[in-house]
Amino acid sequence: MGNGTQRKDRAQVRAAGASDVVEVARVLGRAFEQDPVNAWMFPDPDELPRRSRRLYAIEAGFEYLPHGRVEVAELHGQVVGAAMWGDPEASRTASAMALLRSAPHFAGLFEPRRLPVIMKGMGMLGASAPSTPHWYLSELGTDPDVRGAGAGVALLRSGLRRADQSGLPVHLESSKAENLPFYERFGFRTTEEITVPEGPTLYAMLREAGTGESVPAGRAADSASRPQSAL
């Protein structure tokens, strides 16, 4: 999953705050530079990095910090990974309000001619989510330059511990089939394959609370793992 520098130091996870939004957007933008979903949403390769960073900043600032949870992994004081989690206790009203507040910031983010296709695809992903309370892993990615520091594994373990403590399952969508074995080691199973209009196939996965084996830090999915949240 990339040829980044191998490090003996281990990344540490902490809760993110509003002051971390820029770094969260930066690190996720780097993590998903080659992601098929980002290429589907932002087909102009020259515009993809900037638009991706803006998307993650909007998601973090308006959706997941107020109504979910954002965590970052740090190495020597630098943010090298980030994860966004949808909170099972967030109400539909809160989610609707977050969407309204963020709507102006989405203006100009997507090409107008592609917006109907993107919205249809996001709706398909949303329909794959469980109807019962669950944690939703929206984004998980690490800086390609620090692969091997265990940032991705640490971020995932942190969220799964929280889910286990609450006794609730975790839902995600992975955009790469090669990431499925990694998630399966943590107890995830594929529940559905979703091919978005004019775009890639994603894999909806579910993990019941308290399932899965421990994976040694530094394994393959220190890289970007996907789910793309509904807009």
BAKE-974024 format. One record per residue: residue in one letter; z, x, y of N, C-alpha, C in turn. Coordinates in nm, 4 decimals, padded with zeros to 6 digits, m for minus. Atoms other than C-alpha are relative to their C-alpha. Example, Ala and Ser with C-alpha at 12.3 -4.5 7.8 and 13.67 -1.06 7.14 Angstrom:
(kemi "a" (00.0000 00.0890 m00.1190) (00.7800 01.2300 m00.4500) (00.0000 00.0900 00.1200))
(kemi "s" (m00.0060 m00.0820 m00.1190) (00.7140 01.3670 m00.1060) (00.0730 m00.0770 00.1090))
# end
This chain:
(kemi "m" (00.0000 00.0851 m00.1177) (00.0000 00.0000 00.0000) (00.0000 00.0892 00.1233))
(kemi "g" (00.0074 m00.0873 m00.1154) (m00.1055 00.2611 00.2507) (00.0466 00.1398 m00.0355))
(kemi "n" (m00.0339 m00.1390 00.0253) (m00.0595 00.6352 00.2785) (00.0944 00.0530 00.1070))
(kemi "g" (m00.0947 m00.0420 m00.1019) (00.2210 00.6471 00.5333) (00.0923 00.1087 m00.0500))
(kemi "t" (m00.0903 m00.1096 00.0325) (00.4689 00.9301 00.5466) (00.1163 m00.0480 m00.0856))
(kemi "q" (m00.1142 00.0315 00.0839) (00.7291 00.9191 00.2710) (00.1259 00.0596 00.0634))
(kemi "r" (m00.1221 m00.0450 m00.0637) (01.0847 00.9460 00.4073) (00.1177 m00.0190 m00.0937))
(kemi "k" (m00.1208 00.0147 00.0789) (01.4196 01.0021 00.2457) (00.0981 m00.0940 00.0698))
(kemi "d" (m00.0900 00.0867 m00.0737) (01.5968 00.8078 00.5224) (m00.0305 m00.1449 m00.0358))
(kemi "r" (00.0151 00.1401 00.0333) (01.6537 00.4381 00.4626) (00.0164 m00.0848 00.1235))
(kemi "a" (m00.0054 00.0910 m00.1138) (01.5923 00.1617 00.7120) (00.1209 m00.0926 m00.0111))
(kemi "q" (m00.1140 00.0898 m00.0085) (01.8805 m00.0592 00.8251) (m00.0434 m00.1308 00.0653))
(kemi "v" (00.0402 00.1324 m00.0479) (01.8467 m00.4347 00.8856) (00.1068 m00.0563 00.0938))
(kemi "r" (m00.0897 00.0707 m00.0915) (01.9975 m00.6279 01.1780) (m00.0712 m00.1240 00.0535))
(kemi "a" (00.0570 00.1180 m00.0633) (01.9475 m00.9629 01.3478) (m00.0696 00.0393 00.1293))
(kemi "a" (00.0743 m00.0270 m00.1223) (01.6911 m00.9580 01.6276) (00.0447 m00.0944 00.1105))
(kemi "g" (m00.0267 00.0829 m00.1166) (01.7402 m01.0944 01.9780) (m00.1224 m00.0070 00.0880))
(kemi "a" (00.1135 00.0176 m00.0909) (01.5178 m01.1868 02.2692) (m00.0567 00.1336 00.0469))
(kemi "s" (00.0467 m00.1302 m00.0475) (01.5003 m00.8225 02.3796) (m00.0860 00.0725 m00.1029))
(kemi "d" (00.0778 m00.0641 00.1058) (01.3339 m00.7353 02.0461) (m00.1396 m00.0593 m00.0175))
(kemi "v" (00.1249 00.0712 00.0240) (01.0358 m00.9709 02.0803) (m00.1212 00.0923 00.0097))
(kemi "v" (00.1152 m00.0895 m00.0172) (00.7971 m00.7037 02.2077) (m00.0145 00.0929 m00.1202))
(kemi "e" (00.0067 m00.0898 00.1147) (00.8867 m00.4659 01.9249) (m00.0339 m00.0745 m00.1287))
(kemi "v" (00.0362 00.0809 00.1158) (00.8673 m00.7440 01.6647) (m00.1505 m00.0243 m00.0006))
(kemi "a" (00.1438 00.0251 m00.0092) (00.5172 m00.8299 01.7880) (m00.0803 00.1267 m00.0284))
(kemi "r" (00.0710 m00.1267 00.0214) (00.4158 m00.4645 01.7881) (m00.0046 00.0372 m00.1468))
(kemi "v" (m00.0050 m00.0473 00.1378) (00.5338 m00.3841 01.4381) (m00.0751 m00.0957 m00.0932))
(kemi "l" (00.0750 00.0928 00.0840) (00.3932 m00.7037 01.2836) (m00.1500 00.0113 00.0262))
(kemi "g" (00.1414 m00.0213 m00.0287) (00.0642 m00.6466 01.4640) (m00.0556 00.1191 m00.0755))
(kemi "r" (00.0423 m00.1176 00.0762) (00.0425 m00.3024 01.3057) (m00.0038 m00.0299 m00.1491))
(kemi "a" (m00.0084 00.0283 00.1431) (00.1489 m00.4319 00.9662) (m00.1179 m00.0816 m00.0490))
(kemi "f" (00.1035 00.0933 00.0439) (m00.1203 m00.6999 00.9566) (m00.1383 00.0312 00.0562))
(kemi "e" (00.1306 m00.0380 m00.0548) (m00.4122 m00.5055 01.1037) (m00.1142 m00.0294 m00.0973))
(kemi "q" (00.1033 00.0195 00.1021) (m00.6033 m00.5411 00.7750) (00.0191 m00.1298 m00.0769))
(kemi "d" (m00.0299 00.1227 00.0731) (m00.4741 m00.8835 00.6761) (m00.1157 m00.0994 00.0084))
(kemi "p" (00.1129 00.0937 m00.0013) (m00.7397 m01.1399 00.5739) (00.0249 m00.1247 00.0830))
(kemi "v" (m00.0269 00.1185 m00.0814) (m00.5640 m01.4274 00.7511) (m00.0191 00.0306 00.1479))
(kemi "n" (00.0220 m00.0367 m00.1396) (m00.5603 m01.2434 01.0827) (m00.1486 00.0138 00.0306))
(kemi "a" (00.1439 m00.0131 m00.0201) (m00.9278 m01.1592 01.0401) (m00.0671 m00.1369 00.0045))
(kemi "w" (00.0512 00.1376 m00.0024) (m00.9926 m01.5291 00.9742) (00.0309 m00.0673 00.1336))
(kemi "m" (m00.0365 00.0611 m00.1276) (m00.8044 m01.6376 01.2856) (m00.0657 00.0686 00.1184))
(kemi "f" (00.0524 m00.0789 m00.1117) (m00.9353 m01.3571 01.5069) (m00.1176 00.0840 m00.0497))
(kemi "p" (00.1125 m00.0700 00.0645) (m01.2837 m01.2627 01.3813) (m00.0569 00.1165 00.0803))
(kemi "d" (00.0477 m00.1118 m00.0801) (m01.3585 m01.0266 01.6706) (00.0935 00.1186 m00.0231))
(kemi "p" (m00.0898 m00.1126 00.0322) (m01.2220 m00.6910 01.5470) (00.0546 00.0706 00.1231))
(kemi "d" (m00.0488 m00.0646 m00.1216) (m01.1908 m00.5606 01.9026) (00.1155 m00.0771 00.0625))
(kemi "e" (m00.1035 00.0854 m00.0576) (m00.9689 m00.8532 01.9993) (00.1182 m00.0226 m00.0948))
(kemi "l" (m00.1025 00.0327 00.0999) (m00.7700 m00.8813 01.6759) (00.1363 00.0630 00.0290))
(kemi "p" (m00.1337 m00.0572 m00.0216) (m00.4888 m00.6332 01.7578) (00.0762 m00.0676 00.1137))
(kemi "r" (m00.0678 00.0600 m00.1147) (m00.4113 m00.7818 02.0997) (00.0395 m00.1441 m00.0279))
(kemi "r" (m00.0293 00.1406 00.0270) (m00.4324 m01.1426 01.9864) (00.1083 m00.0144 m00.1074))
(kemi "s" (m00.1035 00.0054 00.1030) (m00.2209 m01.0739 01.6777) (00.1376 00.0247 00.0603))
(kemi "r" (m00.1290 m00.0290 m00.0636) (00.0564 m00.9194 01.8870) (00.0479 m00.1198 00.0820))
(kemi "r" (m00.0376 00.1162 m00.0805) (00.0485 m01.2181 02.1196) (00.0481 m00.1147 m00.0886))
(kemi "l" (m00.0406 00.1051 00.0921) (00.0691 m01.4602 01.8274) (00.1420 00.0236 m00.0501))
(kemi "y" (m00.1332 m00.0284 00.0535) (00.3749 m01.2856 01.6814) (00.1070 m00.0107 00.1079))
(kemi "a" (m00.0963 00.0134 m00.1093) (00.5450 m01.2723 02.0213) (00.0312 m00.1471 00.0258))
(kemi "i" (m00.0215 00.1434 m00.0204) (00.4952 m01.6477 02.0643) (00.0836 m00.0577 m00.1136))
(kemi "e" (m00.0756 00.0501 00.1154) (00.6204 m01.7202 01.7131) (00.1466 00.0414 00.0085))
(kemi "a" (m00.1380 m00.0493 m00.0047) (00.9278 m01.5008 01.7532) (00.0774 m00.0642 00.1142))
(kemi "g" (m00.0722 00.0445 m00.1178) (01.0179 m01.6115 02.1037) (00.0237 m00.1490 00.0094))
(kemi "f" (m00.0088 00.1448 m00.0193) (00.9554 m01.9838 02.0838) (00.0375 m00.0770 m00.1261))
(kemi "e" (m00.0267 00.0733 00.1231) (00.9967 m02.0758 01.7173) (00.1162 00.0590 m00.0794))
(kemi "y" (m00.0948 m00.0522 00.0977) (01.1961 m01.8392 01.5001) (00.1307 00.0508 00.0594))
(kemi "l" (m00.1281 m00.0360 m00.0595) (01.4547 m01.6984 01.7381) (00.0831 m00.1239 00.0357))
(kemi "p" (m00.0811 00.1178 m00.0321) (01.5589 m02.0437 01.8658) (00.0319 m00.0890 m00.1200))
(kemi "h" (m00.0151 00.1012 00.1049) (01.5144 m02.2418 01.5434) (m00.0109 00.0580 m00.1412))
(kemi "g" (00.0049 m00.0640 00.1309) (01.5177 m01.9913 01.2575) (00.0778 00.1297 00.0066))
(kemi "r" (m00.0670 m00.1297 m00.0028) (01.6043 m01.6289 01.2134) (m00.1062 00.1091 m00.0003))
(kemi "v" (00.0858 m00.1177 m00.0028) (01.4319 m01.3010 01.2999) (00.0882 00.1210 m00.0260))
(kemi "e" (m00.0715 m00.1230 00.0279) (01.5502 m00.9730 01.1529) (m00.0944 00.1182 00.0153))
(kemi "v" (00.0788 m00.1221 m00.0118) (01.4330 m00.6201 01.2197) (00.0629 00.1085 m00.0855))
(kemi "a" (m00.0456 m00.1200 00.0706) (01.4575 m00.3003 01.0177) (m00.0179 00.1177 00.0945))
(kemi "e" (00.0031 m00.1147 m00.0896) (01.5407 00.0124 01.2153) (00.0126 00.1302 m00.0777))
(kemi "l" (m00.0109 m00.1356 00.0530) (01.4972 00.3800 01.1351) (00.0174 00.0933 00.1193))
(kemi "h" (m00.0304 m00.0885 m00.1130) (01.6578 00.6302 01.3737) (m00.0119 m00.0735 00.1337))
(kemi "g" (00.0002 00.0758 m00.1239) (01.6912 00.3543 01.6336) (m00.1317 m00.0639 00.0370))
(kemi "q" (00.1311 00.0579 m00.0285) (01.3265 00.2499 01.6164) (m00.0273 m00.1152 m00.0947))
(kemi "v" (00.0360 00.1142 00.0826) (01.2087 m00.0894 01.4930) (m00.1236 00.0348 m00.0821))
(kemi "v" (00.1103 m00.0363 00.0887) (00.9877 m00.0248 01.1897) (m00.0420 m00.1152 m00.0912))
(kemi "g" (00.0354 00.1157 00.0821) (00.9794 m00.3683 01.0257) (00.0626 m00.1243 00.0583))
(kemi "a" (m00.0530 00.1264 m00.0507) (01.0390 m00.7343 01.0982) (m00.0286 m00.1118 m00.0991))
(kemi "a" (00.0177 00.1189 00.0836) (01.0802 m01.0636 00.9169) (00.0392 m00.1225 00.0806))
(kemi "m" (m00.0302 00.1272 m00.0638) (01.0718 m01.4209 01.0467) (00.0252 m00.1042 m00.1078))
(kemi "w" (m00.0433 00.0962 00.0992) (01.2528 m01.6920 00.8531) (00.0165 m00.1377 00.0636))
(kemi "g" (m00.0221 00.1371 m00.0409) (01.2332 m02.0684 00.8951) (00.1305 m00.0508 m00.0578))
(kemi "d" (m00.1333 00.0461 00.0391) (01.5815 m02.2221 00.8823) (m00.0082 m00.1402 m00.0600))
(kemi "p" (00.0049 00.1334 00.0614) (01.6257 m02.5177 00.6441) (00.0732 m00.1057 00.0811))
(kemi "e" (m00.0758 00.0964 m00.0786) (01.8643 m02.6784 00.8935) (m00.0672 m00.0349 00.1324))
(kemi "a" (00.0708 00.0323 m00.1238) (01.6143 m02.6804 01.1818) (m00.0611 m00.1391 m00.0116))
(kemi "s" (00.0474 00.1378 00.0050) (01.5308 m03.0399 01.2616) (m00.1464 m00.0093 00.0394))
(kemi "r" (00.1378 00.0229 m00.0395) (01.1822 m03.1816 01.3026) (m00.0124 m00.0118 00.1516))
(kemi "t" (00.0024 00.0118 m00.1457) (01.2693 m03.2622 01.6618) (00.0000 00.1367 00.0654))
(kemi "a" (m00.0055 m00.1351 m00.0545) (01.3593 m02.8997 01.7305) (m00.1331 00.0717 m00.0188))
(kemi "s" (00.1290 m00.0637 00.0256) (01.0345 m02.7819 01.5697) (m00.1070 m00.0552 00.0927))
(kemi "a" (00.0974 00.0623 m00.0896) (00.8332 m03.0294 01.7748) (00.0176 00.0509 00.1429))
(kemi "m" (m00.0260 m00.0514 m00.1340) (01.0017 m02.9126 02.0944) (m00.0456 00.1447 00.0131))
(kemi "a" (00.0453 m00.1388 m00.0023) (00.9319 m02.5511 02.0055) (m00.1513 00.0066 00.0131))
(kemi "l" (00.1457 00.0038 m00.0083) (00.5654 m02.6381 01.9575) (m00.0453 m00.0357 00.1407))
(kemi "l" (00.0359 00.0400 m00.1360) (00.5510 m02.8100 02.2964) (00.0213 00.1144 00.0983))
(kemi "r" (m00.0281 m00.1104 m00.0915) (00.7119 m02.5142 02.4716) (m00.0971 00.1158 m00.0173))
(kemi "s" (00.0891 m00.1132 00.0254) (00.4807 m02.2658 02.3068) (m00.1459 m00.0321 00.0263))
(kemi "a" (00.1405 00.0402 m00.0119) (00.1588 m02.4679 02.3511) (m00.0724 00.0687 00.1160))
(kemi "p" (00.0727 m00.0661 m00.1090) (00.0723 m02.3269 02.6973) (m00.0323 00.1462 m00.0282))
(kemi "h" (00.0205 m00.1419 00.0284) (00.1052 m01.9741 02.5610) (m00.1102 00.0224 m00.1034))
(kemi "f" (00.1100 m00.0119 00.0948) (m00.1501 m02.0463 02.2906) (m00.1363 m00.0121 00.0668))
(kemi "a" (00.1268 00.0181 m00.0714) (m00.4132 m02.1211 02.5556) (m00.0757 00.1331 00.0052))
(kemi "g" (00.0832 m00.1196 m00.0007) (m00.6933 m01.8710 02.5154) (00.0236 00.0942 m00.1151))
(kemi "l" (m00.0276 m00.0898 00.1123) (m00.5442 m01.7191 02.2020) (m00.1095 m00.0078 m00.1055))
(kemi "f" (00.1034 00.0204 00.1012) (m00.8044 m01.8697 01.9675) (m00.1321 m00.0399 00.0652))
(kemi "e" (00.1308 00.0434 m00.0475) (m01.1751 m01.9143 02.0171) (m00.0090 m00.1515 m00.0146))
(kemi "p" (00.0011 00.1465 00.0055) (m01.2238 m02.2838 02.1029) (m00.0804 m00.0564 m00.1170))
(kemi "r" (00.0842 00.0537 00.1070) (m01.4995 m02.3308 01.8445) (00.0669 00.0148 m00.1371))
(kemi "r" (m00.0672 m00.0221 00.1289) (m01.2704 m02.2005 01.5683) (00.1307 m00.0765 m00.0123))
(kemi "l" (m00.1302 00.0639 00.0022) (m00.9618 m02.3955 01.6640) (00.0103 m00.1138 m00.1019))
(kemi "p" (m00.0124 00.1057 00.1017) (m01.0378 m02.7058 01.4480) (00.0123 00.0549 m00.1418))
(kemi "v" (m00.0060 m00.0608 00.1330) (m01.0948 m02.4839 01.1434) (00.1377 00.0609 m00.0242))
(kemi "i" (m00.1308 m00.0632 00.0138) (m00.7739 m02.2896 01.2055) (00.1096 m00.1045 m00.0168))
(kemi "m" (m00.1017 00.1040 00.0097) (m00.5674 m02.6039 01.2592) (m00.0051 m00.0703 m00.1353))
(kemi "k" (00.0118 00.0618 00.1321) (m00.7046 m02.7572 00.9395) (00.0613 00.0909 m00.1065))
(kemi "g" (m00.0563 m00.0941 00.0966) (m00.6155 m02.4421 00.7453) (00.1508 00.0071 00.0081))
(kemi "m" (m00.1448 m00.0034 m00.0156) (m00.2655 m02.4316 00.8900) (00.0643 m00.1266 m00.0565))
(kemi "g" (m00.0505 00.1243 00.0574) (m00.2202 m02.7944 00.7933) (00.0038 00.0051 m00.1523))
(kemi "m" (00.0018 m00.0142 00.1453) (m00.3180 m02.7120 00.4352) (00.1174 00.0850 m00.0474))
(kemi "l" (m00.1132 m00.0845 00.0379) (m00.0563 m02.4372 00.4245) (00.1308 m00.0766 00.0152))
(kemi "g" (m00.1212 00.0777 m00.0196) (00.2080 m02.6664 00.5673) (00.0229 m00.1011 m00.1110))
(kemi "a" (m00.0117 00.1006 00.1059) (00.1328 m02.9251 00.2983) (00.0467 00.0600 m00.1312))
(kemi "s" (m00.0418 m00.0643 00.1257) (00.2103 m02.6685 00.0277) (00.1499 00.0249 m00.0059))
(kemi "a" (m00.1431 m00.0278 m00.0046) (00.5728 m02.6348 00.1379) (00.0792 m00.1066 m00.0742))
(kemi "p" (m00.0848 00.0991 00.0677) (00.8494 m02.8054 m00.0622) (00.0459 m00.1084 00.0976))
(kemi "s" (m00.0473 00.1103 m00.0833) (00.9622 m03.1445 00.0676) (00.1517 m00.0004 00.0130))
(kemi "t" (m00.1462 m00.0097 m00.0036) (01.3273 m03.0552 00.0040) (00.0418 00.1220 00.0826))
(kemi "p" (m00.0443 m00.1119 m00.0835) (01.5393 m02.8136 00.2166) (m00.0256 00.1356 m00.0664))
(kemi "h" (00.0316 m00.1328 00.0516) (01.4362 m02.4503 00.1772) (m00.0084 00.0973 00.1168))
(kemi "w" (00.0294 m00.1057 m00.0958) (01.4121 m02.1200 00.3599) (m00.1490 00.0311 m00.0082))
(kemi "y" (00.1429 m00.0310 m00.0047) (01.0600 m02.0264 00.4700) (m00.0192 00.1407 00.0548))
(kemi "l" (00.0304 m00.1358 m00.0447) (00.9554 m01.6620 00.4887) (m00.1378 m00.0032 00.0645))
(kemi "s" (00.1250 00.0135 m00.0733) (00.6904 m01.6807 00.7575) (m00.0755 00.1320 00.0096))
(kemi "e" (00.0633 m00.1310 m00.0171) (00.6221 m01.3128 00.8259) (00.0941 00.1083 m00.0501))
(kemi "l" (m00.0749 m00.1187 00.0409) (00.7358 m00.9879 00.6684) (m00.0958 00.1175 00.0010))
(kemi "g" (00.0902 m00.1142 m00.0072) (00.5761 m00.6576 00.7614) (00.0701 00.1236 00.0520))
(kemi "t" (m00.0560 m00.1273 m00.0442) (00.6461 m00.2913 00.8261) (m00.1087 00.0883 00.0595))
(kemi "d" (00.0917 m00.0952 m00.0625) (00.4875 m00.0159 01.0320) (m00.0611 00.0884 m00.1084))
(kemi "p" (00.0634 m00.0830 00.1036) (00.2298 00.1673 00.8160) (00.0443 00.1461 00.0021))
(kemi "d" (m00.0373 m00.1405 m00.0095) (00.3618 00.5022 00.9404) (00.1332 00.0325 m00.0672))
(kemi "v" (m00.1318 m00.0272 00.0584) (00.7021 00.4590 00.7758) (00.0147 m00.0620 m00.1374))
(kemi "r" (m00.0104 00.0503 00.1363) (00.6179 00.3327 00.4311) (00.0839 00.0968 m00.0818))
(kemi "g" (m00.0867 m00.0830 00.0811) (00.8712 00.4583 00.1826) (00.1426 00.0052 00.0507))
(kemi "a" (m00.1359 00.0030 m00.0543) (01.1737 00.4011 00.4059) (00.0779 m00.1215 m00.0478))
(kemi "g" (m00.0684 00.1153 00.0555) (01.2574 00.0791 00.2227) (00.0175 m00.1155 00.0957))
(kemi "a" (m00.0192 00.1039 m00.1008) (01.2182 m00.1408 00.5304) (m00.0365 m00.1381 m00.0522))
(kemi "g" (00.0424 00.1299 00.0490) (01.0240 m00.4203 00.3624) (00.0934 m00.0562 m00.1053))
(kemi "v" (m00.0923 00.0436 00.1048) (01.2530 m00.4353 00.0594) (00.1331 m00.0410 00.0612))
(kemi "a" (m00.1279 00.0322 m00.0630) (01.5635 m00.4303 00.2806) (m00.0062 m00.1329 00.0736))
(kemi "l" (00.0155 00.1265 m00.0714) (01.4327 m00.7143 00.4953) (m00.0057 m00.1174 m00.0974))
(kemi "l" (00.0094 00.1086 00.0967) (01.3445 m00.9238 00.1926) (00.1349 m00.0251 m00.0662))
(kemi "r" (m00.1306 00.0164 00.0647) (01.6776 m00.8599 00.0222) (00.0989 m00.0711 00.0926))
(kemi "s" (m00.0907 00.0625 m00.0952) (01.8641 m00.9594 00.3374) (m00.0211 m00.1512 00.0044))
(kemi "g" (00.0280 00.1427 m00.0034) (01.6895 m01.2945 00.3528) (00.0311 m00.0706 m00.1304))
(kemi "l" (m00.0283 00.0633 00.1289) (01.7238 m01.3619 m00.0183) (00.1505 m00.0137 m00.0240))
(kemi "r" (m00.1459 00.0149 00.0106) (02.0973 m01.2950 m00.0044) (00.0467 m00.1241 00.0754))
(kemi "r" (m00.0374 00.1165 m00.0797) (02.1246 m01.5552 00.2685) (m00.0400 m00.1290 m00.0711))
(kemi "a" (00.0454 00.1186 00.0730) (01.9209 m01.8032 00.0669) (00.0884 m00.0275 m00.1203))
(kemi "d" (m00.0869 00.0176 00.1166) (02.1343 m01.7429 m00.2426) (00.1365 m00.0546 00.0408))
(kemi "q" (m00.1293 00.0479 m00.0468) (02.4519 m01.7976 m00.0425) (m00.0050 m00.1480 00.0364))
(kemi "s" (00.0147 00.1408 m00.0359) (02.3167 m02.1307 00.0793) (m00.0399 m00.0864 m00.1184))
(kemi "g" (00.0402 00.0738 00.1194) (02.2001 m02.2260 m00.2707) (m00.1356 m00.0656 00.0124))
(kemi "l" (00.1298 00.0626 m00.0254) (01.8490 m02.3021 m00.1454) (m00.1152 00.0920 m00.0410))
(kemi "p" (00.1166 m00.0800 00.0360) (01.5019 m02.1884 m00.2569) (m00.0676 00.0618 00.1215))
(kemi "v" (00.0794 m00.0651 m00.1037) (01.2619 m01.9714 m00.0579) (m00.1471 m00.0251 m00.0285))
(kemi "h" (00.1432 00.0262 00.0100) (00.8988 m02.0585 00.0075) (m00.0744 00.1013 00.0868))
(kemi "l" (00.0872 m00.0862 m00.0792) (00.6210 m01.8263 00.1271) (m00.1432 m00.0203 m00.0438))
(kemi "e" (00.1395 m00.0090 00.0437) (00.2456 m01.7848 00.1191) (m00.0452 00.1451 00.0139))
(kemi "s" (00.0522 m00.1364 m00.0022) (00.0967 m01.4474 00.0294) (m00.1513 m00.0044 00.0106))
(kemi "s" (00.1452 m00.0012 m00.0189) (m00.2549 m01.3669 00.1444) (m00.0698 00.1040 m00.0873))
(kemi "k" (00.0605 m00.1027 00.0846) (m00.3076 m01.0877 m00.1088) (00.0508 m00.0141 m00.1426))
(kemi "a" (m00.0384 00.0154 00.1402) (m00.3107 m01.1305 m00.4853) (00.0759 00.1218 m00.0508))
(kemi "e" (m00.0664 m00.1205 00.0478) (m00.1968 m00.7695 m00.5279) (00.1491 00.0020 00.0352))
(kemi "n" (m00.1428 00.0070 m00.0335) (00.1381 m00.8592 m00.3663) (00.0787 m00.0905 m00.0936))
(kemi "l" (m00.0699 00.0980 00.0837) (00.2183 m01.1274 m00.6238) (00.0967 00.0637 m00.0988))
(kemi "p" (m00.0962 m00.0592 00.0940) (00.3750 m00.8968 m00.8854) (00.1293 00.0460 00.0668))
(kemi "f" (m00.1201 m00.0402 m00.0726) (00.6142 m00.7609 m00.6236) (00.0928 m00.1189 00.0190))
(kemi "y" (m00.0833 00.1187 m00.0227) (00.7380 m01.1076 m00.5332) (00.0526 m00.0570 m00.1315))
(kemi "e" (m00.0453 00.0523 00.1294) (00.7550 m01.2081 m00.8976) (00.1234 00.0751 m00.0491))
(kemi "r" (m00.1189 m00.0764 00.0401) (01.0081 m00.9283 m00.9567) (00.1260 m00.0532 00.0682))
(kemi "f" (m00.1120 00.0575 m00.0721) (01.2290 m01.1001 m00.7006) (00.0243 m00.1449 m00.0385))
(kemi "g" (m00.0231 00.1357 00.0463) (01.2014 m01.4319 m00.8813) (m00.0960 m00.1041 00.0526))
(kemi "f" (00.0986 00.0961 m00.0502) (00.9081 m01.5921 m00.6987) (m00.1013 m00.0335 m00.1085))
(kemi "r" (00.1110 00.0413 00.0873) (00.6456 m01.7882 m00.8890) (m00.1046 m00.0698 00.0851))
(kemi "t" (00.1095 00.0636 m00.0736) (00.3065 m01.9030 m00.7673) (m00.0052 m00.1484 m00.0342))
(kemi "t" (00.0039 00.1448 00.0199) (00.2941 m02.2792 m00.7190) (m00.1355 m00.0607 00.0338))
(kemi "e" (00.1285 00.0567 m00.0411) (m00.0489 m02.3256 m00.5635) (m00.0872 00.1089 00.0612))
(kemi "e" (00.0965 m00.0849 m00.0688) (m00.3636 m02.1431 m00.4540) (m00.0692 m00.0850 00.1062))
(kemi "i" (00.0530 00.0759 m00.1123) (m00.4914 m02.2524 m00.1134) (m00.1113 00.0805 00.0649))
(kemi "t" (00.1117 m00.0644 m00.0683) (m00.8347 m02.1593 00.0172) (m00.0236 m00.0736 00.1308))
(kemi "v" (00.0145 00.0643 m00.1302) (m00.8462 m02.2296 00.3894) (m00.1483 m00.0083 00.0370))
(kemi "p" (00.1413 00.0164 m00.0356) (m01.1752 m02.3494 00.5453) (m00.0590 00.1276 00.0612))
(kemi "e" (00.0716 m00.1179 m00.0499) (m01.4173 m02.0603 00.5986) (00.0880 00.1251 m00.0029))
(kemi "g" (m00.0934 m00.1120 m00.0012) (m01.1375 m01.8232 00.5067) (00.0482 00.0400 m00.1370))
(kemi "p" (m00.0497 m00.0581 00.1256) (m00.9320 m01.6478 00.2395) (00.0815 m00.0988 m00.0818))
(kemi "t" (m00.0909 00.0742 00.0874) (m00.7260 m01.7781 m00.0494) (00.1404 00.0571 00.0151))
(kemi "l" (m00.1402 m00.0385 m00.0063) (m00.3488 m01.7718 m00.0103) (00.0730 m00.0574 m00.1199))
(kemi "y" (m00.0756 00.0373 00.1186) (m00.0859 m01.8086 m00.2793) (00.1373 m00.0495 00.0425))
(kemi "a" (m00.1324 00.0554 m00.0285) (00.2073 m02.0430 m00.2226) (00.0934 00.0415 m00.1120))
(kemi "m" (m00.0964 m00.0476 00.0977) (00.5161 m01.9067 m00.3937) (00.1374 m00.0607 00.0309))
(kemi "l" (m00.1335 00.0582 m00.0132) (00.8658 m02.0435 m00.4553) (00.0982 00.0807 m00.0840))
(kemi "r" (m00.1079 m00.0688 00.0715) (01.1888 m01.8726 m00.5551) (00.1244 m00.0874 00.0047))
(kemi "e" (m00.1235 00.0756 00.0054) (01.4888 m02.0701 m00.6712) (00.1177 00.0923 00.0288))
(kemi "a" (m00.1176 m00.0801 m00.0353) (01.8282 m01.9513 m00.5514) (00.0571 00.0702 m00.1226))
(kemi "g" (m00.0667 m00.0750 00.1059) (01.9862 m01.6782 m00.7629) (m00.0895 00.0499 m00.1100))
(kemi "t" (00.0913 m00.0467 00.1042) (01.6748 m01.5810 m00.9575) (m00.0650 00.1311 00.0408))
(kemi "g" (00.0709 m00.1238 m00.0272) (01.4838 m01.2557 m00.9886) (00.0867 00.1213 m00.0223))
(kemi "e" (m00.0707 m00.1244 00.0252) (01.5760 m00.8997 m01.0679) (m00.0039 00.0884 00.1226))
(kemi "s" (m00.0028 m00.0942 m00.1112) (01.6616 m00.6195 m00.8318) (m00.1185 00.0947 m00.0110))
(kemi "v" (00.1120 m00.0935 m00.0039) (01.3726 m00.3971 m00.7244) (00.0433 00.1241 00.0758))
(kemi "p" (m00.0399 m00.1210 m00.0709) (01.4346 m00.0320 m00.6328) (m00.0628 00.0070 00.1381))
(kemi "a" (00.0533 m00.0122 m00.1355) (01.3933 00.0332 m00.2621) (m00.1204 00.0927 00.0006))
(kemi "g" (00.1160 m00.0859 m00.0149) (01.0619 00.1795 m00.1561) (m00.1164 m00.0372 m00.0876))
(kemi "r" (00.1119 00.0392 00.0820) (00.8405 m00.0117 m00.3965) (m00.1140 m00.0514 00.0857))
(kemi "a" (00.1262 00.0225 m00.0687) (00.4919 m00.1284 m00.3048) (00.0078 m00.0906 00.1213))
(kemi "a" (00.0087 00.0956 m00.1087) (00.5626 m00.4240 m00.0782) (00.0826 00.0402 00.1196))
(kemi "d" (m00.0487 m00.0482 m00.1275) (00.7129 m00.2044 00.1901) (m00.1045 m00.0294 00.1065))
(kemi "s" (00.1091 00.0265 m00.0918) (00.3818 m00.3036 00.3478) (00.0052 m00.1436 00.0457))
(kemi "a" (00.0046 00.1376 m00.0482) (00.2724 m00.6292 00.4998) (m00.0074 m00.0968 m00.1152))
(kemi "s" (00.0097 00.1108 00.0918) (00.3399 m00.9353 00.2970) (m00.0150 m00.1215 00.0875))
(kemi "r" (00.0393 00.1010 m00.0921) (00.2170 m01.2549 00.4300) (00.0655 m00.1299 m00.0238))
(kemi "p" (00.0218 00.1365 m00.0273) (00.2825 m01.5888 00.5006) (m00.0340 m00.0150 00.1451))
(kemi "q" (00.0365 00.0290 m00.1385) (00.1309 m01.7264 00.8062) (00.0587 m00.1353 00.0351))
(kemi "s" (m00.0660 00.1261 m00.0313) (00.3354 m01.9967 00.9729) (m00.0967 m00.0989 00.0622))
(kemi "a" (00.0785 00.1034 m00.0652) (00.1878 m02.3276 01.0827) (00.0219 00.0085 00.1504))
(kemi "l" (m00.0108 m00.0095 m00.1459) (00.1139 m02.3343 01.4557) (00.0509 m00.1300 00.0581))
# end
